[in-house]
Amino acid sequence: MATMLDVSLRAGVSKATVSRVLNGTGQVKESTRKQVFRAMEELGYRPNFLARSLAHRTSNSIGLVLSTFDGFYFGRLLQQASRQTETHGKQLIVTDGHDAPARELEAVQMLADRQCDAIVLYTRHMSEKEIMSLIHSIGVPLVVINRDVSQARERCVFFEQQDAAFQAVDYLIAQGHREIGCITVPINTPTGKARLEGYRKALEQHGIAWDERRVKNGDSKMQSGYERCQELLESGVKFTALFAGNDDMALGASKALHQAGLRIPEDISLFGFDDAPSAAWLEPGLSTVYLPIDNMITTAIDQAIRLANDEPLEPIPPFTGTLVLRDSVTKGPHYDGPQDSE
């Protein structure tokens, strides 16, 4: 395997000159640079970038910690994160936080040890106190996605979960539904709590009593949506519409409804969340909430690089959802708006 000394001998220059060419430091004539690169190509020399990163405390990379790799949502996030990092001429290093604060902390520390220029952390369970402690102690610029960190708004990229859920349920109510079931995403997460609170507040605003029998706690997976919907049906509690905390559970619920002989939307209106690609392919198409994860991760990467470059920062405004109305919702028994013309 060729070494830097081999390159210097082939190029007819000193090792120090080869080092300056590789690191982009010092004054080196263009003709000399070309000699060094020609020698590297002839010898098949590859610089040890890890050693260089340790020496210069930078790796020209951005670290990304995800709570999980499951589902289209994180696939889309990863794809956009890679694209955006490349536009800045950097590499993306991704690791799994295993959806647990202790493992996420380990993952962030590992990326810091690799001299990442900045780190983006996607966490669902870490408390704000833990996040702030990490920001102050890690020694590498850190941006948090999916969490509203009130003490560091310039370092967090988050989505108005409660407002988006409120909009979805408010729409169902406007369509004449007052008996609305709900299947939550994991209720032990800030996202789960916020979406459930949006559901509750929409009911409250329209004077509809909270009925805990209509709420089932899911785990975001299709199987969970299927099973929780079965439980709602078996309980005998009346509902004319169902709000699922994500599209995967809505798809699972749709199977349970079909197996029970219920039609969507004629018997039960169905609303999801996330606007997964599969939502448009459900028959009928699933009404849902579009969550702009592409724009969110792009903003997080850009802000992380600003931090790494010691550029001035501004708080990041929260992202908001958009209702995507398809064919899975129809007018309910309490509808009192304009009637469709024949």
DRENMIKOL-11282 format. One record per residue (C-alpha): x, y, z. Coordinates in Angstrom, 3 decimals, decimal comma, always signed. Last residue first. Example, Ala and Ser with C-alpha at 12.3 -4.5 7.8 and 13.67 -1.06 7.14 Angstrom:
BEGIN
<rokol u="+13,670" v="-1,060" w="+7,140"/>
<rokol u="+12,300" v="-4,500" w="+7,800"/>
//
This chain:
BEGIN
<rokol u="-77,905" v="+16,979" w="-7,916"/>
<rokol u="-76,414" v="+19,859" w="-5,999"/>
<rokol u="-74,418" v="+19,014" w="-2,893"/>
<rokol u="-75,941" v="+20,436" w="+0,268"/>
<rokol u="-74,449" v="+23,451" w="+1,991"/>
<rokol u="-73,679" v="+22,891" w="+5,657"/>
<rokol u="-75,672" v="+21,098" w="+8,367"/>
<rokol u="-73,816" v="+17,800" w="+8,679"/>
<rokol u="-74,790" v="+15,922" w="+11,825"/>
<rokol u="-75,138" v="+12,464" w="+10,251"/>
<rokol u="-71,711" v="+12,623" w="+8,586"/>
<rokol u="-70,628" v="+13,919" w="+5,217"/>
<rokol u="-67,960" v="+11,875" w="+3,474"/>
<rokol u="-64,308" v="+11,149" w="+4,187"/>
<rokol u="-62,102" v="+8,550" w="+2,477"/>
<rokol u="-62,092" v="+10,268" w="-0,922"/>
<rokol u="-59,064" v="+12,570" w="-0,916"/>
<rokol u="-58,347" v="+15,688" w="+1,105"/>
<rokol u="-54,710" v="+16,450" w="+1,878"/>
<rokol u="-54,748" v="+18,729" w="+4,919"/>
<rokol u="-51,537" v="+20,720" w="+5,259"/>
<rokol u="-49,262" v="+20,639" w="+8,284"/>
<rokol u="-47,152" v="+23,348" w="+9,855"/>
<rokol u="-43,418" v="+23,881" w="+10,382"/>
<rokol u="-42,273" v="+25,852" w="+13,399"/>
<rokol u="-40,265" v="+29,033" w="+12,826"/>
<rokol u="-36,485" v="+28,540" w="+13,250"/>
<rokol u="-34,861" v="+30,919" w="+15,729"/>
<rokol u="-32,129" v="+32,996" w="+14,039"/>
<rokol u="-28,442" v="+32,173" w="+13,800"/>
<rokol u="-25,316" v="+34,181" w="+12,986"/>
<rokol u="-22,569" v="+32,071" w="+11,361"/>
<rokol u="-20,027" v="+30,152" w="+13,439"/>
<rokol u="-19,308" v="+27,834" w="+10,479"/>
<rokol u="-20,365" v="+24,715" w="+12,369"/>
<rokol u="-23,530" v="+26,479" w="+13,503"/>
<rokol u="-24,344" v="+27,489" w="+9,931"/>
<rokol u="-23,730" v="+23,870" w="+8,923"/>
<rokol u="-26,216" v="+22,636" w="+11,528"/>
<rokol u="-28,754" v="+25,205" w="+10,347"/>
<rokol u="-28,502" v="+23,989" w="+6,745"/>
<rokol u="-28,859" v="+20,338" w="+7,825"/>
<rokol u="-31,891" v="+21,140" w="+10,006"/>
<rokol u="-33,558" v="+23,229" w="+7,282"/>
<rokol u="-33,169" v="+20,404" w="+4,764"/>
<rokol u="-34,474" v="+17,958" w="+7,381"/>
<rokol u="-37,612" v="+20,068" w="+7,869"/>
<rokol u="-38,201" v="+20,787" w="+4,187"/>
<rokol u="-38,206" v="+17,076" w="+3,337"/>
<rokol u="-40,271" v="+16,253" w="+6,460"/>
<rokol u="-43,133" v="+18,473" w="+5,295"/>
<rokol u="-45,982" v="+16,593" w="+7,084"/>
<rokol u="-49,025" v="+16,275" w="+4,819"/>
<rokol u="-52,128" v="+15,454" w="+6,845"/>
<rokol u="-54,507" v="+12,757" w="+5,580"/>
<rokol u="-57,485" v="+11,866" w="+3,423"/>
<rokol u="-56,967" v="+8,327" w="+2,154"/>
<rokol u="-57,814" v="+7,463" w="-1,445"/>
<rokol u="-60,790" v="+5,062" w="-1,718"/>
<rokol u="-59,269" v="+2,592" w="-2,315"/>
<rokol u="-55,815" v="+3,092" w="-0,799"/>
<rokol u="-53,279" v="+4,141" w="-3,411"/>
<rokol u="-53,059" v="+7,831" w="-2,449"/>
<rokol u="-52,294" v="+6,925" w="+1,154"/>
<rokol u="-49,571" v="+4,449" w="+0,125"/>
<rokol u="-47,146" v="+7,285" w="-0,620"/>
<rokol u="-47,421" v="+8,357" w="+3,047"/>
<rokol u="-49,352" v="+11,565" w="+3,686"/>
<rokol u="-48,201" v="+11,866" w="+7,337"/>
<rokol u="-51,587" v="+11,534" w="+9,185"/>
<rokol u="-54,763" v="+9,567" w="+8,511"/>
<rokol u="-58,501" v="+10,219" w="+8,230"/>
<rokol u="-61,280" v="+7,629" w="+7,758"/>
<rokol u="-65,021" v="+8,113" w="+7,310"/>
<rokol u="-67,086" v="+5,107" w="+8,391"/>
<rokol u="-70,282" v="+3,822" w="+6,771"/>
<rokol u="-70,226" v="+5,451" w="+3,315"/>
<rokol u="-66,517" v="+6,408" w="+3,571"/>
<rokol u="-65,237" v="+3,685" w="+3,585"/>
<rokol u="-67,623" v="+0,714" w="+3,737"/>
<rokol u="-68,206" v="-1,516" w="+6,745"/>
<rokol u="-68,497" v="-5,290" w="+6,341"/>
<rokol u="-66,467" v="-6,022" w="+9,467"/>
<rokol u="-63,614" v="-7,282" w="+7,277"/>
<rokol u="-63,677" v="-3,967" w="+5,438"/>
<rokol u="-63,429" v="-2,030" w="+8,706"/>
<rokol u="-60,552" v="-4,169" w="+9,964"/>
<rokol u="-58,724" v="-3,691" w="+6,659"/>
<rokol u="-59,226" v="+0,076" w="+6,799"/>
<rokol u="-57,829" v="+0,120" w="+10,337"/>
<rokol u="-54,524" v="-1,301" w="+9,104"/>
<rokol u="-54,357" v="+1,376" w="+6,416"/>
<rokol u="-55,154" v="+4,071" w="+9,003"/>
<rokol u="-52,426" v="+2,607" w="+11,220"/>
<rokol u="-49,909" v="+3,057" w="+8,411"/>
<rokol u="-51,260" v="+6,540" w="+7,677"/>
<rokol u="-50,509" v="+7,949" w="+11,127"/>
<rokol u="-52,395" v="+8,971" w="+14,265"/>
<rokol u="-55,638" v="+7,492" w="+12,921"/>
<rokol u="-58,821" v="+9,587" w="+13,066"/>
<rokol u="-61,953" v="+7,456" w="+12,679"/>
<rokol u="-65,399" v="+8,647" w="+11,641"/>
<rokol u="-68,973" v="+7,480" w="+12,281"/>
<rokol u="-68,320" v="+6,154" w="+15,770"/>
<rokol u="-70,599" v="+4,268" w="+18,161"/>
<rokol u="-69,110" v="+2,227" w="+20,987"/>
<rokol u="-69,862" v="-1,474" w="+20,556"/>
<rokol u="-66,567" v="-2,507" w="+22,118"/>
<rokol u="-65,982" v="-5,014" w="+19,296"/>
<rokol u="-65,702" v="-2,230" w="+16,712"/>
<rokol u="-63,256" v="-0,210" w="+18,792"/>
<rokol u="-61,214" v="-3,328" w="+19,540"/>
<rokol u="-61,093" v="-4,212" w="+15,843"/>
<rokol u="-59,837" v="-0,697" w="+15,147"/>
<rokol u="-57,084" v="-1,200" w="+17,723"/>
<rokol u="-56,076" v="-4,493" w="+16,081"/>
<rokol u="-55,894" v="-3,160" w="+12,510"/>
<rokol u="-54,160" v="+0,058" w="+13,499"/>
<rokol u="-51,644" v="-1,938" w="+15,543"/>
<rokol u="-50,968" v="-4,289" w="+12,654"/>
<rokol u="-50,318" v="-1,278" w="+10,427"/>
<rokol u="-47,639" v="+0,059" w="+12,795"/>
<rokol u="-47,665" v="+3,404" w="+14,624"/>
<rokol u="-47,753" v="+1,861" w="+18,152"/>
<rokol u="-51,441" v="+2,311" w="+18,968"/>
<rokol u="-53,396" v="+3,673" w="+21,915"/>
<rokol u="-57,180" v="+3,427" w="+21,529"/>
<rokol u="-59,581" v="+6,331" w="+22,024"/>
<rokol u="-63,348" v="+5,979" w="+21,506"/>
<rokol u="-63,921" v="+4,488" w="+24,959"/>
<rokol u="-62,234" v="+7,560" w="+26,428"/>
<rokol u="-65,272" v="+9,656" w="+25,558"/>
<rokol u="-64,587" v="+13,388" w="+25,585"/>
<rokol u="-67,796" v="+15,392" w="+25,217"/>
<rokol u="-68,340" v="+17,399" w="+22,052"/>
<rokol u="-68,797" v="+21,132" w="+22,590"/>
<rokol u="-67,277" v="+22,097" w="+19,252"/>
<rokol u="-64,105" v="+23,571" w="+20,748"/>
<rokol u="-63,807" v="+20,596" w="+23,090"/>
<rokol u="-63,842" v="+18,048" w="+20,277"/>
<rokol u="-61,114" v="+19,956" w="+18,452"/>
<rokol u="-59,158" v="+20,260" w="+21,705"/>
<rokol u="-59,252" v="+16,500" w="+22,314"/>
<rokol u="-57,991" v="+15,609" w="+18,828"/>
<rokol u="-55,188" v="+18,185" w="+19,081"/>
<rokol u="-54,330" v="+16,779" w="+22,513"/>
<rokol u="-54,052" v="+13,306" w="+20,988"/>
<rokol u="-51,673" v="+14,647" w="+18,354"/>
<rokol u="-49,559" v="+16,405" w="+20,998"/>
<rokol u="-49,344" v="+13,384" w="+23,320"/>
<rokol u="-48,292" v="+11,069" w="+20,510"/>
<rokol u="-45,659" v="+13,497" w="+19,246"/>
<rokol u="-44,300" v="+14,108" w="+22,764"/>
<rokol u="-43,865" v="+10,328" w="+23,113"/>
<rokol u="-45,452" v="+8,007" w="+25,697"/>
<rokol u="-48,695" v="+7,975" w="+23,688"/>
<rokol u="-47,198" v="+5,903" w="+20,904"/>
<rokol u="-49,267" v="+6,901" w="+17,805"/>
<rokol u="-52,928" v="+7,254" w="+18,682"/>
<rokol u="-56,029" v="+5,551" w="+17,310"/>
<rokol u="-59,025" v="+7,891" w="+17,552"/>
<rokol u="-62,765" v="+7,397" w="+17,119"/>
<rokol u="-65,055" v="+10,243" w="+16,167"/>
<rokol u="-68,723" v="+10,480" w="+17,183"/>
<rokol u="-69,394" v="+14,092" w="+16,199"/>
<rokol u="-69,135" v="+13,806" w="+12,422"/>
<rokol u="-70,960" v="+16,368" w="+10,268"/>
<rokol u="-68,323" v="+17,354" w="+7,712"/>
<rokol u="-67,271" v="+20,268" w="+9,932"/>
<rokol u="-66,543" v="+17,688" w="+12,643"/>
<rokol u="-64,255" v="+15,760" w="+10,306"/>
<rokol u="-62,498" v="+19,005" w="+9,379"/>
<rokol u="-61,995" v="+19,882" w="+13,049"/>
<rokol u="-60,472" v="+16,433" w="+13,513"/>
<rokol u="-57,874" v="+17,049" w="+10,814"/>
<rokol u="-57,182" v="+20,647" w="+11,815"/>
<rokol u="-56,709" v="+19,681" w="+15,474"/>
<rokol u="-54,237" v="+16,967" w="+14,466"/>
<rokol u="-52,227" v="+19,583" w="+12,556"/>
<rokol u="-52,385" v="+22,042" w="+15,449"/>
<rokol u="-51,133" v="+19,464" w="+17,933"/>
<rokol u="-48,219" v="+18,342" w="+15,784"/>
<rokol u="-46,877" v="+21,822" w="+15,001"/>
<rokol u="-43,634" v="+20,517" w="+13,490"/>
<rokol u="-40,117" v="+21,002" w="+14,796"/>
<rokol u="-36,620" v="+22,102" w="+13,874"/>
<rokol u="-34,531" v="+22,918" w="+16,929"/>
<rokol u="-31,224" v="+24,720" w="+17,375"/>
<rokol u="-32,302" v="+28,355" w="+17,013"/>
<rokol u="-35,197" v="+27,637" w="+19,364"/>
<rokol u="-32,787" v="+26,724" w="+22,147"/>
<rokol u="-34,540" v="+27,135" w="+25,509"/>
<rokol u="-37,964" v="+26,224" w="+24,094"/>
<rokol u="-36,740" v="+22,948" w="+22,603"/>
<rokol u="-39,651" v="+21,977" w="+20,348"/>
<rokol u="-38,738" v="+18,491" w="+19,165"/>
<rokol u="-38,868" v="+16,718" w="+15,795"/>
<rokol u="-35,324" v="+17,727" w="+14,784"/>
<rokol u="-32,512" v="+18,715" w="+17,134"/>
<rokol u="-29,429" v="+20,606" w="+15,952"/>
<rokol u="-26,022" v="+20,065" w="+17,585"/>
<rokol u="-22,724" v="+21,899" w="+17,056"/>
<rokol u="-19,929" v="+19,729" w="+18,529"/>
<rokol u="-18,501" v="+20,062" w="+22,066"/>
<rokol u="-21,008" v="+17,607" w="+23,524"/>
<rokol u="-21,567" v="+19,312" w="+26,867"/>
<rokol u="-23,835" v="+22,329" w="+26,333"/>
<rokol u="-26,040" v="+20,820" w="+23,628"/>
<rokol u="-26,200" v="+17,511" w="+25,525"/>
<rokol u="-27,361" v="+19,192" w="+28,736"/>
<rokol u="-29,999" v="+21,071" w="+26,735"/>
<rokol u="-31,252" v="+17,818" w="+25,193"/>
<rokol u="-31,366" v="+16,063" w="+28,564"/>
<rokol u="-33,381" v="+18,918" w="+30,100"/>
<rokol u="-35,676" v="+18,956" w="+27,068"/>
<rokol u="-36,366" v="+15,256" w="+27,637"/>
<rokol u="-35,202" v="+12,565" w="+25,205"/>
<rokol u="-38,113" v="+10,417" w="+24,000"/>
<rokol u="-38,743" v="+11,030" w="+20,298"/>
<rokol u="-35,296" v="+12,056" w="+19,110"/>
<rokol u="-33,933" v="+13,064" w="+15,717"/>
<rokol u="-30,438" v="+14,463" w="+16,309"/>
<rokol u="-28,513" v="+16,458" w="+13,704"/>
<rokol u="-24,758" v="+16,643" w="+14,317"/>
<rokol u="-22,101" v="+19,138" w="+13,236"/>
<rokol u="-18,555" v="+19,131" w="+11,833"/>
<rokol u="-18,249" v="+15,431" w="+12,635"/>
<rokol u="-15,006" v="+14,771" w="+14,508"/>
<rokol u="-15,449" v="+10,989" w="+14,696"/>
<rokol u="-15,606" v="+11,344" w="+18,483"/>
<rokol u="-18,597" v="+13,667" w="+18,022"/>
<rokol u="-20,315" v="+10,979" w="+15,953"/>
<rokol u="-19,730" v="+8,417" w="+18,711"/>
<rokol u="-20,986" v="+10,872" w="+21,336"/>
<rokol u="-24,204" v="+11,433" w="+19,388"/>
<rokol u="-24,736" v="+7,673" w="+19,090"/>
<rokol u="-24,120" v="+7,105" w="+22,806"/>
<rokol u="-26,651" v="+9,832" w="+23,664"/>
<rokol u="-29,165" v="+8,253" w="+21,292"/>
<rokol u="-28,582" v="+4,895" w="+23,000"/>
<rokol u="-29,323" v="+6,405" w="+26,423"/>
<rokol u="-32,359" v="+8,298" w="+25,097"/>
<rokol u="-33,950" v="+5,198" w="+23,490"/>
<rokol u="-35,492" v="+4,978" w="+20,005"/>
<rokol u="-32,648" v="+2,720" w="+18,806"/>
<rokol u="-30,430" v="+5,798" w="+18,252"/>
<rokol u="-29,322" v="+4,444" w="+14,871"/>
<rokol u="-26,420" v="+6,015" w="+13,001"/>
<rokol u="-25,947" v="+8,077" w="+9,862"/>
<rokol u="-22,767" v="+9,736" w="+8,560"/>
<rokol u="-23,487" v="+12,237" w="+5,781"/>
<rokol u="-20,578" v="+13,524" w="+3,701"/>
<rokol u="-19,956" v="+17,176" w="+2,876"/>
<rokol u="-19,809" v="+19,339" w="-0,238"/>
<rokol u="-22,668" v="+21,570" w="+0,938"/>
<rokol u="-24,972" v="+20,254" w="-1,783"/>
<rokol u="-23,936" v="+16,751" w="-0,628"/>
<rokol u="-25,440" v="+17,364" w="+2,815"/>
<rokol u="-28,725" v="+18,360" w="+1,199"/>
<rokol u="-28,929" v="+15,220" w="-0,907"/>
<rokol u="-28,066" v="+12,903" w="+1,975"/>
<rokol u="-30,600" v="+14,568" w="+4,290"/>
<rokol u="-33,246" v="+14,307" w="+1,556"/>
<rokol u="-32,763" v="+10,551" w="+1,193"/>
<rokol u="-32,592" v="+9,999" w="+4,925"/>
<rokol u="-35,828" v="+11,905" w="+5,595"/>
<rokol u="-37,644" v="+10,009" w="+2,849"/>
<rokol u="-36,509" v="+6,686" w="+4,298"/>
<rokol u="-37,446" v="+7,918" w="+7,764"/>
<rokol u="-41,018" v="+8,604" w="+6,696"/>
<rokol u="-41,286" v="+5,534" w="+4,433"/>
<rokol u="-41,048" v="+3,170" w="+7,391"/>
<rokol u="-38,486" v="+1,927" w="+9,879"/>
<rokol u="-34,992" v="+3,412" w="+10,306"/>
<rokol u="-35,421" v="+4,276" w="+13,981"/>
<rokol u="-34,642" v="+7,079" w="+16,453"/>
<rokol u="-32,344" v="+8,666" w="+13,894"/>
<rokol u="-28,924" v="+10,182" w="+14,597"/>
<rokol u="-27,362" v="+12,197" w="+11,765"/>
<rokol u="-23,713" v="+13,265" w="+11,629"/>
<rokol u="-22,458" v="+15,845" w="+9,144"/>
<rokol u="-19,063" v="+15,408" w="+7,504"/>
<rokol u="-16,050" v="+17,484" w="+6,436"/>
<rokol u="-14,046" v="+15,476" w="+8,971"/>
<rokol u="-12,864" v="+18,204" w="+11,327"/>
<rokol u="-10,593" v="+18,268" w="+14,350"/>
<rokol u="-7,485" v="+18,891" w="+12,209"/>
<rokol u="-5,352" v="+15,989" w="+13,429"/>
<rokol u="-8,251" v="+13,693" w="+14,214"/>
<rokol u="-9,873" v="+14,488" w="+10,858"/>
<rokol u="-6,592" v="+13,823" w="+9,074"/>
<rokol u="-6,281" v="+10,418" w="+10,731"/>
<rokol u="-9,836" v="+9,586" w="+9,702"/>
<rokol u="-9,177" v="+10,832" w="+6,166"/>
<rokol u="-6,269" v="+8,470" w="+5,634"/>
<rokol u="-5,312" v="+9,652" w="+2,159"/>
<rokol u="-5,696" v="+7,187" w="-0,733"/>
<rokol u="-2,664" v="+6,417" w="-2,902"/>
<rokol u="-3,223" v="+4,430" w="-6,082"/>
<rokol u="+0,439" v="+4,900" w="-7,014"/>
<rokol u="-0,211" v="+6,496" w="-10,393"/>
<rokol u="-3,134" v="+8,520" w="-9,043"/>
<rokol u="-1,184" v="+9,804" w="-6,049"/>
<rokol u="+1,780" v="+10,711" w="-8,299"/>
<rokol u="-0,502" v="+12,685" w="-10,612"/>
<rokol u="-2,035" v="+14,445" w="-7,609"/>
<rokol u="+1,417" v="+15,446" w="-6,361"/>
<rokol u="+2,632" v="+16,667" w="-9,771"/>
<rokol u="-0,587" v="+18,647" w="-10,271"/>
<rokol u="-0,110" v="+20,366" w="-6,939"/>
<rokol u="+3,483" v="+21,181" w="-7,912"/>
<rokol u="+2,358" v="+22,823" w="-11,160"/>
<rokol u="-0,223" v="+24,818" w="-9,230"/>
<rokol u="+2,476" v="+26,176" w="-6,918"/>
<rokol u="+1,969" v="+25,478" w="-3,213"/>
<rokol u="+1,614" v="+28,170" w="-0,540"/>
<rokol u="+0,294" v="+26,882" w="+2,766"/>
<rokol u="-2,761" v="+24,795" w="+3,495"/>
<rokol u="-5,101" v="+22,806" w="+1,272"/>
<rokol u="-4,813" v="+19,768" w="+3,517"/>
<rokol u="-3,777" v="+17,321" w="+0,809"/>
<rokol u="-1,489" v="+19,800" w="-0,944"/>
<rokol u="+0,094" v="+20,915" w="+2,344"/>
<rokol u="+0,733" v="+17,283" w="+3,299"/>
<rokol u="+2,384" v="+16,550" w="-0,048"/>
<rokol u="+4,619" v="+19,605" w="+0,495"/>
<rokol u="+5,572" v="+18,406" w="+3,965"/>
<rokol u="+6,412" v="+14,979" w="+2,563"/>
<rokol u="+8,984" v="+16,718" w="+0,337"/>
<rokol u="+8,783" v="+16,907" w="-3,460"/>
<rokol u="+9,936" v="+14,773" w="-6,393"/>
<rokol u="+6,424" v="+13,600" w="-7,265"/>
<rokol u="+7,359" v="+9,903" w="-7,026"/>
<rokol u="+9,397" v="+10,485" w="-3,858"/>
<rokol u="+6,628" v="+12,543" w="-2,207"/>
<rokol u="+3,994" v="+9,975" w="-3,144"/>
<rokol u="+6,056" v="+7,124" w="-1,709"/>
<rokol u="+6,531" v="+9,132" w="+1,501"/>
<rokol u="+2,757" v="+9,663" w="+1,715"/>
<rokol u="+2,353" v="+5,910" w="+1,651"/>
<rokol u="+1,426" v="+3,380" w="-1,042"/>
<rokol u="+0,000" v="+0,000" w="+0,000"/>
//
